[in-house]
Amino acid sequence: MISKTGHYEPIAREGFVFIIPPLLISIAAWWLHYPWTSLFFIGLAVAVALFFRNPERLPPDEDNIVLCPADGTVVELVENVGSETSPEHSLKRISIFMSVFNTHVNRCPVSGTVTKIAYSRGKFLDARKPSASVINEHNTVVIDGDHGRLEVVQIAGMIARRIACWVREGDEVRRGDRFGLIRFGSRLDVYMPKSFTFSVKVGAKVRAGTTIIAEYKDAQ
C-alpha cells in the first residue's frame, strides 16, 4: 500500500503558489480602500482554489475493474493501438479530456506496482486532438496489476503546462489512490490489455476514483 504521497489536503499543495498572491492582493486592496479590486482578487483566489480541490472519493469495492483516473469527458475509445512504452503490443486506449472546471487530481485506475515512470517533453496542443497523445508533453505511469499491465499517461494541453506525479517506481498503489495532478485543462490516456472491455462510451462524463471505465472480461 502506498499512501506515501500524503496528498490528502482538501486543496492540492501545488495550488497554493497560485492562490496566495491574489489573496494577498485582495487584502492589500481592501486595506487601501479599493473594495471592488479586493472583491475581484478574492474571487480569483477562490476560483483557483476550486480548480485545485482534492475531494475524498470512495472507490467501488469490486474486483476486475478499471476506475477512471480523471474527472472529465471520454473523448476517444481506441482498439488495437500500441503505446509509447509498449509499441509492440496491441492494446486498448481510453482518453479523457479535463476542462478547467474539472477536478484535476489524478487517481490510480487499478491496484498494483508502479514499474515504470517515463516523462517526455513535447508541444502544448489542444489536448482533445488524437495527436496530443504522442506530440504533447506527457508523463507515463506503468502499473502492473493482477490482470496485466496498465499505462496511465498524463498529457499537458494548451493551458496546462505542468504535470505533477506523486508516485515513484517500485511503489505499491491501490485502486483510487491519488497519484498526480495536471494544471489547468488537460487529458489522460489509459492503455490496457485487450482482455478488458470498455464500460463507457465516447461523450460520457466520468469521475476519478468512482466511475468504472473497463472490466476484465474473463472474470468469473
C-alpha positions, 0 to 999 in steps of 0.5 A: 500500500502506498499512501506515501504521497500524503496528498490528502489536503482538501486543496492540492499543495501545488495550488497554493503558489497560485492562490496566495498572491491574489489573496494577498492582493485582495487584502492589500486592496481592501486595506487601501480602500479599493473594495471592488479590486479586493472583491475581484482578487478574492474571487480569483483566489477562490476560483483557483482554489476550486480548480485545485480541490482534492475531494475524498472519493470512495472507490467501488469495492469490486474486483476486475475493474478499471476506475477512471483516473480523471474527472472529465469527458471520454473523448476517444475509445481506441482498439488495437493501438500500441503505446509509447512504452509498449509499441509492440503490443496491441492494446486498448486506449481510453482518453479523457479530456479535463476542462478547467472546471474539472477536478484535476487530481489524478487517481490510480485506475487499478491496484498494483506496482508502479514499474515504470515512470517515463516523462517526455517533453513535447508541444502544448496542443489542444489536448482533445486532438488524437495527436496530443497523445504522442506530440504533447508533453506527457508523463507515463505511469506503468502499473502492473496489476493482477490482470496485466499491465496498465499505462496511465499517461498524463498529457499537458494541453494548451493551458496546462503546462505542468504535470505533477506525479506523486508516485515513484517506481517500485511503489505499491498503489491501490485502486483510487489512490491519488497519484498526480495532478495536471494544471489547468485543462488537460487529458489522460490516456489509459492503455490496457490489455485487450482482455478488458472491455470498455464500460463507457462510451465516447461523450460520457462524463466520468469521475476519478476514483468512482466511475468504472471505465473497463472490466476484465472480461474473463472474470468469473 
